[in-house]
C-alpha cells in the first residue's frame, strides 16, 4: 500500500511541472505547427519566450498561450481577437469592461458563423437539386434508370 505524497511533496511536484520549459521544436511537434508559425506568433505579440543565449525558452504560460492561439485560429478568430483572448488569460478575468468587450467579440463571431452555416445549407440544397437533375438527364440519355445518390442527412 503506497501512501499519498505529503502536501510538501505535492507542492514540489506542482512547482516542477509549472517550471517546465519547452523548446520551439518541442512546441512545434506537440501542436503540429512549424517553428516559423511560432516565431510569427511571437512577432505579433502573442508569445513572449525567454532567451537562453540564442535559444528561445518557452514556459508553461507560453505553451498555454500558444494553445489558446491555435484554438482561436481554428475557430476562425482574427489575430487581433485571438490576442484579446490570450491577453485575458494573463489578466484578472473579472473586470467588467474586459468581459463586455470579449463578449461582444464572441457574439459577432457567432453571428458570422451562423450566416456561414446558412450559406452552406443553401449550397447543399442547390447541389442536391443539381444532382437530381443530372440523374434524370443521365437516365434519359442512357435509357436506363440511374440509382439516385443517397440523400445525406444534415445535422441541425
N, C-alpha and C positions, 0 to 999 in steps of 0.2 A: 504494500500500500504506500503510495507516494504522497507526501504532504504537499499542499499547495504552497507556492512561494510566499514568503513574508511580504508585507507591504513595502519594505525597503527593497526587496528583490524585484518586485513588480515595477516599482518606480525606476530602478536602474535599467530594467529591460525596456521600459517605455522611453527612457531618455536615449537608449542606444538606437531604437527604431527611429525616433524623432531626429537623431543626429546623423542618420544615414545620408550619404551623399551619392550622387549619380553623375556619370559622365554623359556627354552629349550622345555618345554611341549607345549607351545603355538605354537612355530615354527614347532614342530613335527606334531601337529594336523593340522596346516594350510597347510603344504606341504605333508602330508601323508607319512612321514618317521619316523623312530624310533629315539628316543633320542640317541641311540647308534650310528646311522649313523651320526648324527650331531656332536657327540663327535669325531668320526673318521675324519670328515672333518676338525675339529679343530686340531686334531693331525697331519694331513698332511699340515697344514698351510693355509687352505682355509678360515677358520673363526678364528677370534680373539676376542672373547667376553670379556667384562669387568667382574670383580668379585665383588660381594657384599657378603662378608663373604665366605661361601662355595658355594653360588649360582652363576651360570653363568647369566649374563645380556647381552642380545643381542640388539644392536642398529638397527636403520633402515638400516645403512650401512651393518651390518652383515646379516640382512634379505635379502637385495638385493644380497649380495654375495652368500647366500645360494640358492636363486632363480636362479642366473646365473650358479651355480654349478650343480644344478639339471637339468637345461635346457641343459647344456653341456653334462651331463651324458646321458640324453635322446637322444641326437643327436649322441652319440657314441664316444665322445671325451675321450681321456685318462685323468687321473687326472692331469698329467703334463700340457697337453694342456688346461684343464679347469683352472688350476692355472694361466697360461698365460692370459687367457681371463679375469679372475676375477681380476688379478693384473692390467690389463688395465683399469678396472673400477675406480681404485684408483689413477691412474696417468694421466698426460696430454695425451690426445689421439691424439695429433697432432705431435708426434715425429716420424719422418720417419722410423728410424730403427725398432722401436717397431711395427709400422703398417706393414712394409715389412715382418717382422718375422711372425706376426699373419696371414697375407695374405697367406704366404707360408703354414702355418698350415691348413688354410681353404681350399686351393687348393688341398693339399694332401688328406684331409678328403673327399672332393668332389669326387676325383678320386676313392678312396676306395669304396664309396657308389655307384658310377656308376658301378663299377665292380660287386659289390654285387647284384645290380639291374639286370644286365645282367645275372648273375648266376641264379637268381630267375626266370627270363623269360625262360631260357633254361630248368630249372627244371619243370616249369609249362607245357611247351610243351611236355616234356617226360611223365609227369603224364597224360596228355590228350591222348597221344599215348597208354599208358598202359590201360587207361580206355576204349578206343575204342576196343583194343584187347580183354580185359576181356568181354566186351559186346558181341562181335562176338562169343567168345568161349562159353559164357553162353547161347546165343541164339542157338548155335549148340548143346549144351549138353541137353537143355530142349526142343528143337524143337519148341520153340516159339520166337517170336521177343521180344527183350528187349528194352524198351524205352531208348534211349541214354541220358546220363546226359547232361543237358543243358550246352552249352559251356559258360564259364564265360568270360565276356569281360575284357580285360586288359587295364589298364589306362596307356597311354603313354604320 
